[in-house]
Structure formats: structure tokens, C-alpha cells
Amino acid sequence: MPGSLVGGPAPFLRPAASPAAGRPRLTVRNLGVGDVRAKDLMGPVRVVRPEDPAGALVRAFQDPDVRAVAVVTEVGELVGALSDEDMLTAILPSYLLDDTALAGVVDEHAAATLHRRLEGKRVKDLVEATRREHPVVSPEDTLIEVAVAMCRSSDPAVLVVAERKVLGVIPVEVLLPSLLRSEAR
């Protein structure tokens, strides 16, 4: 994958074990209750490099289905992650976060202003600014282990990682229905 993402969306890293198009995703319904693992629920993850312009994140998060973006080295090793919430924090001025009364005076159509806050920045600048640990799970982790990792971090998604390589992502929108189906059986 190229390091620069200028002119196009952040590439997807597609899990090798992801279901083919048109086939149903594995869920508790078509697997035994205790058989579902992180590798069964993970989907493709958007990836960027630390040196990419911050605009690569803007393009990635313009897709409403993207809840987290993995930041990886040239050889695909995970160095960090950014959630959609991290992106909001990065683009909103800190004075708005400190004083919510000021939020009412900023026009919702201020997209250009928000984009300017990212000018000249690289992905690594935003990863360092958040200084948050994002959860990772193993491909063999159970639904409960995935849920615990997600809850402890308050992140909307967890990355599936093996040997420092990002294999996929599990957003809460995929985890919760599968977890609830297992309880209903």
C-alpha cells in the first residue's frame, strides 16, 4: 500500500478470513455459542501511515461506517489508532470543549475552519495528541473478551492484531448484535 493517500480514500486492509461478498457474516446464529471468536466478526480496517497528511484521516472518516483507523508502519505493524471520537477532539478547538456555551456561537457550516485546524499536520501528530491507548484483541479472543476490551477503553471499535500486524476491526455495531444473539440462545 502506498504511504501517501492524497487524492483517494485511505486503503482498506481486508482480513484474509473475511466472508466473500454475498455470503452472510459469521454470527452466533450459524456458529455454536462458544465458538465465535474475534476473527469471525472482524471486518476490513482503514489504514494510514504516521507520515501521511492528516487529510488522509479526514477522507477515511468521511465514510460513516468507519469508527476507527489503524496507524501502521510501512511493513504493516500497528503503531497507533484513532477513533471517530479522537477525530472530533482533533478538529474542534479546545475552547469549545472547555466552554460548551461557546459552541452555540460557532456556525455548523464551519467545515473549512475545522479542516484548517489539520493543515500542515501529519497523522502522527494526531496520534501523539490523543495519547490514548486503544484496545486491541487477538483473533482467538471470545466475544466477552472483545466486549471487555471495548468497554474498558470506551472506544467504539477494537482492532484485531496478531504479532503486531492489524488483521481487522470490530465495531460495536457488529459486536453487540452478535453478543445479544448468544445470550438469547
Phi, psi and omega per residue, in radians:
M1 nan 2.420 3.137
P2 -1.225 2.630 3.136
G3 -1.293 -0.613 -3.117
S4 -1.593 2.367 -3.101
L5 -2.004 0.264 -3.105
V6 -1.076 2.256 3.067
G7 1.635 -0.059 3.139
G8 -2.687 2.950 -3.133
P9 -1.246 2.778 3.064
A10 -1.056 2.401 -3.108
P11 -1.204 2.715 3.045
F12 -1.612 2.424 2.925
L13 -1.720 1.947 -3.061
R14 -1.640 2.271 3.112
P15 -1.085 2.449 3.127
A16 -1.087 -0.543 -3.064
A17 -1.680 0.206 -3.094
S18 -1.229 2.581 -3.115
P19 -1.118 2.596 3.101
A20 -1.218 2.723 3.132
A21 -1.018 2.407 3.112
G22 1.551 -0.272 3.099
R23 -1.649 2.530 -3.125
P24 -1.193 2.514 3.059
R25 -1.182 2.524 3.105
L26 -1.140 2.291 3.080
T27 -2.392 3.115 3.119
V28 -1.079 -0.454 -3.123
R29 -1.121 -0.635 -3.116
N30 -1.914 0.227 2.982
L31 -2.297 2.826 3.044
G32 -1.169 2.703 -3.049
V33 -0.924 -0.815 -3.095
G34 -1.521 0.070 -3.034
D35 -1.606 -0.229 -3.061
V36 -1.350 2.251 3.137
R37 -2.133 2.921 3.129
A38 -0.952 -0.699 -3.124
K39 -1.086 -0.423 3.142
D40 -1.372 -0.438 -3.092
L41 -1.771 -0.326 -3.020
M42 -1.161 2.579 3.083
G43 -2.143 -3.115 3.141
P44 -1.122 2.593 -3.129
V45 -2.125 2.464 3.043
R46 -1.336 2.447 3.136
V47 -2.227 2.519 3.030
V48 -2.364 2.892 3.120
R49 -1.827 2.681 3.138
P50 -0.985 -0.598 -3.086
E51 -1.495 -0.102 3.117
D52 -1.122 2.611 3.050
P53 -1.113 2.601 -3.129
A54 -1.023 -0.392 3.091
G55 -1.030 -0.437 3.086
A56 -1.099 -0.609 3.092
L57 -1.238 -0.676 3.103
V58 -1.011 -0.837 -3.133
R59 -1.116 -0.684 3.141
A60 -1.121 -0.777 -3.079
F61 -1.399 -0.072 3.019
Q62 -1.236 -0.309 3.035
D63 -1.418 2.038 -3.066
P64 -1.144 -0.255 3.119
D65 -1.485 -0.186 -3.117
V66 -1.460 2.062 3.113
R67 -1.837 -0.362 -3.141
A68 -2.680 2.599 3.101
V69 -2.163 2.311 3.109
A70 -1.522 2.411 3.052
V71 -1.842 2.055 -3.037
V72 -2.223 2.738 3.063
T73 -1.315 3.100 3.106
E74 -1.050 -0.473 3.141
V75 -1.682 0.161 3.038
G76 1.524 0.183 3.117
E77 -1.429 2.412 -3.124
L78 -1.207 2.258 3.039
V79 -2.065 -0.246 3.129
G80 3.054 -3.100 3.128
A81 -2.680 2.747 3.038
L82 -2.319 2.300 3.073
S83 -1.640 2.979 3.084
D84 -1.092 -0.570 3.091
E85 -1.175 -0.664 3.069
D86 -1.073 -0.685 -3.130
M87 -1.136 -0.717 3.070
L88 -1.036 -0.782 3.138
T89 -1.087 -0.644 -3.118
A90 -1.214 -0.604 -3.059
I91 -1.599 -0.377 3.139
L92 -1.474 2.359 3.076
P93 -1.071 2.475 -3.083
S94 -1.067 -0.533 -3.132
Y95 -1.125 -0.478 3.079
L96 -1.273 -0.625 3.116
L97 -1.243 -0.548 -3.133
D98 -1.380 -0.560 -3.095
D99 -2.339 1.684 -3.059
T100 -1.121 -0.370 3.107
A101 -1.104 -0.527 3.136
L102 -1.254 -0.384 -3.125
A103 -1.061 -0.513 -3.140
G104 -1.239 -0.300 -3.115
V105 -1.698 -0.104 3.116
V106 -1.633 2.239 -3.116
D107 -1.189 2.348 3.113
E108 -1.089 -0.365 -3.111
H109 -1.550 0.449 -3.094
A110 -1.602 0.569 -3.103
A111 -0.992 -0.699 -3.132
A112 -1.069 -0.704 3.099
T113 -1.108 -0.738 3.141
L114 -1.150 -0.701 3.093
H115 -1.093 -0.673 -3.136
R116 -1.090 -0.474 3.120
R117 -1.130 -0.320 -3.132
L118 -1.749 -0.133 -3.104
E119 -1.008 2.349 3.099
G120 1.356 -0.058 -3.135
K121 -1.640 2.678 3.070
R122 -1.893 2.845 3.106
V123 -0.943 -0.749 -3.106
K124 -1.046 -0.535 3.105
D125 -1.125 -0.685 -3.129
L126 -1.307 -0.647 3.106
V127 -1.112 -0.772 3.135
E128 -1.170 -0.604 -3.120
A129 -1.178 -0.603 -3.105
T130 -1.325 -0.616 3.123
R131 0.814 0.617 3.129
R132 -1.873 2.528 2.998
E133 -1.465 2.241 3.083
H134 -1.829 2.490 -3.058
P135 -1.233 2.520 2.966
V136 -2.263 2.598 3.100
V137 -2.261 2.810 3.095
S138 -1.491 2.677 3.102
P139 -1.035 -0.428 -3.108
E140 -1.625 -0.016 3.138
D141 -1.139 2.564 -3.141
T142 -1.376 2.975 3.076
L143 -1.005 -0.714 -3.126
I144 -1.153 -0.734 3.104
E145 -1.092 -0.689 3.092
V146 -1.125 -0.786 -3.136
A147 -1.086 -0.731 3.131
V148 -1.108 -0.771 3.123
A149 -1.058 -0.723 -3.130
M150 -1.172 -0.773 -3.115
C151 -1.170 -0.722 -3.127
R152 -1.107 -0.538 -3.097
S153 -1.659 -0.279 -3.032
S154 1.066 0.448 3.089
D155 -1.576 2.621 -3.138
P156 -1.445 -0.002 -3.124
A157 -2.778 2.724 3.045
V158 -2.183 2.534 3.072
L159 -1.553 2.489 3.059
V160 -1.724 2.108 -3.007
V161 -2.306 2.423 3.023
A162 -2.377 2.226 -3.141
E163 0.911 0.792 3.104
R164 1.175 0.085 3.124
K165 -1.771 2.311 3.126
V166 -1.375 2.162 -3.141
L167 -1.747 -0.526 -3.099
G168 3.118 -2.984 -3.121
V169 -2.400 2.571 3.039
I170 -2.151 1.887 3.076
P171 -1.448 2.779 -3.141
V172 -1.016 -0.548 -3.133
E173 -1.125 -0.385 3.090
V174 -1.641 -0.723 -3.082
L175 -1.148 -0.874 -3.013
L176 -1.042 -0.858 3.113
P177 -1.052 -0.680 3.124
S178 -1.161 -0.707 3.123
L179 -1.150 -0.735 3.132
L180 -1.201 -0.616 3.069
R181 -1.106 -0.654 -3.134
S182 -1.172 -0.572 3.135
E183 -1.285 -0.498 -3.075
A184 -1.377 -0.254 -3.099
R185 -1.330 nan nan
